């Protein structure tokens, strides 16, 4: 063999992951190099779910091996999602590695549809995913996942998550009578939310996607200040009115030290279901400009398309109903970009911080 393992590690140290734009981790178990006859098998562990075979990274690894005189064998990729840093003074949830808030600043921009499809896309890419419906006044996740009934309780204190298309989920909608409004004041709402989050027996989740209510009121502040968030994403339309409220939402998260992981533009262009003509009826590139203005990642755009609404209303969102469709592909791209940005955040160290001990005098 013309190259040894150290030569290969040196060569791979210059390989940049095209997704994270960072060089590969060079220590085990993130990078394993195994002789296989005259060739070398390479196994790379990535901090985000696998998507599209990692073809770009695979080609870069092959080129690096050939450049140092090593014959490429099998190149395999694995995924290991770790917990990432949360707000100061908070600790990550024991059964949820990363909690991601999906917010909009205002209603009617398709935030819930985006939340459920992103969650389903991350799951399809191999992650363990949950979905929390934090909109106490207007819960929509039960309809979107085609679920009904009430969560089971084994111990009479906590709730088992409902399962919809493989997602673990919970919502105030499961606990209330059909068509019954939540006529609650702020303190009751925030208590209901914290109980939904803490009393649900989430089972070993890589990501918990939280479908936030509109605005920057009690629930949003509770989530931002008391719930250990890895980050948030902002959903908007290109319309100036929606952008104004989206801007307020992202500034709120930034003020309480919650990283904004990116912007999603929904209803970016209307596609006629008869002729296929596209028209930007809500404006053009507003979300992209918002991302640029605040130096935030641009996660992607989704069309105003009849199929997305019909599939979601039927309880089979686009990622499940039309896995090979255009909308599903766009949701997968957004979910992948989100997971990549999460993987670049600092690792969680909250467990290493000493707890507060109160001693009686």
N, C-alpha and C positions, 0 to 999 in steps of 0.2 A: 504493500500500500504506500502511495506516495505522500500521504498526509496522515497525521495522527489526530487524536481527539483534541489536543490543545490547539493544533493548527485550525481545526474546524471551529472551535469556540472563538478563536481570534477572528476568523472570517465572518462568523455569524454576528459578532459584536458590532459589525458595520451595517447589518441588515435593519432597515427601518420598516416597521409595520405600516402599510399604507393607510390603515384605518386610524390608529392612534397617533401616527407620526412620531413614534418613539422607537428606540432600538429595542431589540429583544432582550428579555431577562436571560442571563447566561448561567444561572445556577439551577441545580436540581431542586425541586421537581419540575420547575417551569420549563427547563430545557433538558431533554434526555438524548444522549447520543449513544447509539449501540452499533458496534461493528456487525456487519452481515455479509460474511465472505469478503469480497473485495470492495464492497460498498458500505455505506453507513446509513442506518435508519435514524431519522430525526423525529422526536415527538415534542411539540411545542404546546404548552398550556397557556391559554389566553384568558384574560379577565372579563370576557364578554361572550355571549352565546355565539355559536358558529353559524355562519350565514354564507350561502353560495360557495361553499367549499374553500373559502379563503384563497381564491385562485391567485390574486395579486401577490400575497405574501408567499405562497408556495413557489411562484416563479422566482422571486427574489432569493429565497433560500437555495433553490437549485443553482442559480447563477453563482451564489457565494461559494457553494461546495465545489463547483467546477472550477472556479477561480483559484482555489487553493489546492487543486489537484485531487480532490476527493470525488469518488463516484457516488452520486445520490442513490440511496435505496428508497425505502418507503418514507414518505413525509406525512406525519399524522398530526392532527390538531385535536386538542381537548379543551374543555371549558371549565373554569373554576371561578365562581362568582364569590367575591369576598365582601365583607361589610366595609362601607366607606364612611368617612367622617361625617358627624352630625353637628348640630348647634352646640356651642359651648354650654356646659352645665347639664347636658342630656346624655343619656346612654342609649345605645341601639337596643331594639327589641330582641329578646332572646331567640325568637323563632322566625324573625324577618331580618334579612341582611340589609336590605335597602328599601326605604319608603320614598316613593316619588309622588309628589303632588302635581296634579294636572289642573291648572287654573286658567281663568280667562279674563277676570275683571268684570265681565258682564254676561248675561244669559243670551241664548239664541245663536251662539256661534259654532255649535256642534262639538262642544267639549266632551260631553258624555260619549258620543259616538266615537270620537277620537280615542278616548280613554279605553273603551272596551276593545277596540280593534288593535291598539298598541299592546294591550295585555295579551290578547290572543296571538298576536304576531310573536311576541317574546316567548310565549309558551311553545309555539310551533318551531321556534329556533332552538328549543331544548332547555329553556329556563323553567324553574318552578315559580309560578306567578299567582298572585292573588289580586283581587279587585275590591276595594272598599268604596261604597257609595256614600260620600260624605254630604250629599245634598239632602238635608233633613226635610226641607219643605217640599222639594220636588224630586223624590227618588225615581230614577229611571232604569237603573241597572237590572231589576227583576224582569222588566219587559224586554230589555235588550238581550238578555241571556235566556229568555223563555222559561223563567223559573217562577214557581209559586209555592205556597206553603210557608211554614215557619222553621227556623233552625232548631235542631235537636239540642238538648242539654243532657249530658250524661250525669253530671254532679249537681244539677239544680242551680249552679252558680254561673257557669260559663256556657258559651254557645259553640257548637260545631259549625264550621263554615258550610254554606250551601255550595254545591258544585254545578257549574254551568259550562258545558263544552270543555271540561277539564279544569277550569279556573276555580280556585277557592274564592268565595265571595260572601259579602254580607252587606245588608242595607236596612235602613229603617223601614223600607217598604215591605220587608218580610214580616215585620213585627206589628204592623198596623192593619186595620181593616181596609178592605178594598175601597178606594175612593174616599177614605177618611183623611181629612187634612190634619197636618201637625200644627195645631193652634197653640204654639209654645213661645214663651219669651226667651231672650238670649241665654240666661243661665241654664235653662232646661235643655236648650239645643246643644250647648257645648258639653253638658254632662252626657247627653245621649251619644254624641260623637265619640267622646273619650271611652265610653263603655263599649260602643261598637268595636272600637279598635283594640282595647285592652282585654275585653272579655270574650273575644273570638279566638278559638284555638287554632290559629294559623299554623299550618304544618310545614315547617322547614322551607320557607320561601326565599328565593333569591331576590325577588322584587314584589313589593306590594304597591300597586298603582292606586292612587286615591283620586277619585273623581270629585273635585272640589265644587262647592256651590258658587254661584256668581258673586262678585263683589269682594270687598276687603273688610267685611264686618266680623262679627264674633267668631264664626266658625273658621274663617280664614286665619284670623289672629291666633286662635287656639292651636290650629295646625302648625302655624309658623313658629310659635313660641314654646309649645308644650309637647309636641310630637317630634321624635327624633327623625328629621328628614335628611336624606342624602341630597336631595335637590328638588327642583320644581321645573316644569315646563309650562310655557304660556301658549294657549291656543287663541287665535284671533282670526278675523276675516280681514280682507284688504281695506275695508271701509274705514274712513277717518274716525267715525264715532266709536267703532270697536277698538281701533288702535289706541285711542285716547284712554279707554278704560284698561286695556291690556298693559299699557305703559304704567298705570298706577299699580296694577297687580304685581308686575315684576319689580318695581321699586320697593313695594312693601316687603317682598321676600329678601331683597338685597339688604334692607335696613335691619332685618333680624338675622342676618348671616346665613341665609339659606341660598346656596348657589342656584342660579337660574341656568339650567342645562341646555336651553334652546327654545326656539320659537317654531311653532307649527302654524302655517296659514291654511285655514279651512275655507271652503267655498271660494277658492281662488279664481275659478273660471266656471261659468255655467256651460254644460255640454247638453245640447238638445238631444233627446232620446229618439227623435224621428230622423233628423238629418245629420246629426253629429257635429253641427256648427258650434263653435265655442265662442263665448263672449264674456269679458270680465265685468259683469254687471255690478259688482261691489268695489271695483277699483282694480288697480294693477300693482303687484309687488309690494303692497303695504307692509306685510309681515317681514319680508326680506329686508326692507329698509329699516324696520324697527330693530331687527337683529343687528344690522350694521351700525345703527345709531348707538346701541348699547354694547357693542363688541361681544355679542352673544352668538353661539352656534345657530346656524340656519338648518333646521331638521328636515324641512320639506313642505310641500304644498299639496292640497287635496282639492279635487273639483267639486262643484255643486252638481251632483249626479243623482238621478232618480234611483238607480239601483242601490246606492248606499243607504238611502232612506228606507226603501222598501225592505231590504234585507235586515236592517237593524230593527225595524218595527215588527218583523216576523219572529224575532228572537234568534235569528241566525245571522250575526253580523258578517260583513263582507269577507273577512279573513277566513271564516268558516264556510259561508255559503258559496263563495266564488274564489277558491284559493289560487286559481291561476289567472284571475281577472286583473285589470289595470289597477283598480282601487286597492286590492289586496297587496299587489306588488308595492304600491306607494306606502301603505301602512307598514309593510315589512322593512322598507328602506328607512322609514322614520324610526321604527323600533330599534333597528340596528344602529343607527346613528346615536340614538339616545343611550343604548347600552355601552357603546364605545366611549361616549363622553363620561358616563358614570365610572367606567373603568380607569379613567385618567385622574379621578378625584383622589385626594389623600386617603390612605387606609384609616379605618376606625381605630382609635386608641383609647376609647372611653373606658373600656374594661380595665385598663392599666391605671386609670386615675383613682386615687383613694376615695373611698366614700366618706360621707359625713358621719361622724360618730358623736352622739350626744350622751354625755356622762352626767349623772346626778351628783350634785355637790353634797 
